[in-house]
Amino acid sequence: MNIRKLVYIVKDQLKNGSLNANLADLTSQFNHFFPAQPSRLQAITQYAVENTPYYDTYKKYNDFKDYPVLDKSVIKRNYDDFISIPYKDCIDSLHKVTTSGSYGTPFTFYLNSEKRRKIIAEIYYFGKSSNFDLGVKHAHIMAQKKPKFLQLLQNQVTITVKDLTEEWCRESIQTIKNKKVKVIIGYPSAISRLAIYLERKNIILPMDGIITVSEVLTSDMRQTITKSFKCNPVSRYTTNEFGVLGIEDLTGDFFSLNQCNFLIEILSLDNNQPVEMGDIGRIVVTDLFNKSMPLIRYDTGDLAKPSEIRKGIVTKIESVEGRRLAVIRNTNGETVSSFEINKSLIGLSNIVQYQFSQEHKLLYKLKLVIDGEVDEAQIIKIYKDILGSDAQIVIDFVEDIPPQRSGKRPYILQNYYNE
């Protein structure tokens, strides 16, 4: 056991032992398919109705499934009423998290201490499959640098990402080597860029684990990362307002959902009924532990396909399909899976970065950062086969694809349809 892990565990035990208790709870619940979820759901809904002005109106509902599904617009209009009364006088002591605003206005949510401790435990519990544990030397590739004392405490190296240039790649790889990093956590667009850099330099840089966050880990990125780092990357499905909602299997075939600390539903795009296995639906989350700002049946804006349902609970999903706001439609107006768009360039060489957007009903734009020559006619044919023969595909060759304010580089943008 490394020194940092030992110090953290001792400190945790001296306070209240919450980390070990939460880790044990996650393990037990996953092993028995979440037996505590119904009682936790009853507890948080009762708390919300009794202590939160907004949910006071929910007293009229007799069944959880009658509760309306929320989105950010509802919360924005009733923001103060979502903060529970017991926490209003101590709101400055709560942990604040701000959503990225990648697809809209940034939003601030409040977390009470118990909820915050749950998130910390989730990070380490779900990091086990990627050899990420307390005290493990890791690089965090993110938009903003953490304070040095936090990096030291967490045994973390922060690599800020803005322009994914050759110089950035060279410096980042050198830092990873010099600091003897074991695990990399960050945006897949940035990590795959490093992997491409290594591949072009004929360098293999083995890692013990790689965890991608915030963006979709596409199959072509997975292949490049695995080859250059000798390590299977794992996508972690998280949101700032909730924590870790799920973790991808090492095979990349499915995500296991965190139904221990949440009730996660996959509901139809058209109504609030559960979807069938294999159908695309909205990811709707109820947080079972945030008492300071309860969120019941909150529409994350993400889409997924259930792949396993046990005892009425969705335990696995095929993938996180990406934001509902970013869904592409073909020339007939029909929805096209984001994975159809993402996987379309697999096998094509010399593509370093890309971003696909729909600009009009028939007009689509593809931004490409390349290193060498590409066959434009081949690319246009690939997309016409997916979107329709009357699709107008414009290819724009650029030096870099700039990040959004959050640091993310979405691969797909919907600039025409307003969902």
Beta strands, then each sheet from edge to edge (+ up, - down):
strand 1: 95-98
strand 2: 108-111
strand 3: 138-142
strand 4: 156-160
strand 5: 183-186
strand 6: 209-212
strand 7: 233-239
strand 8: 243-248
strand 9: 255-257
strand 10: 262-267
strand 11: 281-287
strand 12: 298-310
strand 13: 313-323
strand 14: 328-329
strand 15: 335-336
strand 16: 351-358
strand 17: 363-370
strand 18: 392-397
strand 19: 412-414
sheet 1: 1+ 2-
sheet 2: 4+ 3+ 5+ 6+ 7+ 8- 9+ 13- 12+ 11- 10+
sheet 3: 14+ 15-
sheet 4: 18+ 17+ 16- 19-
end
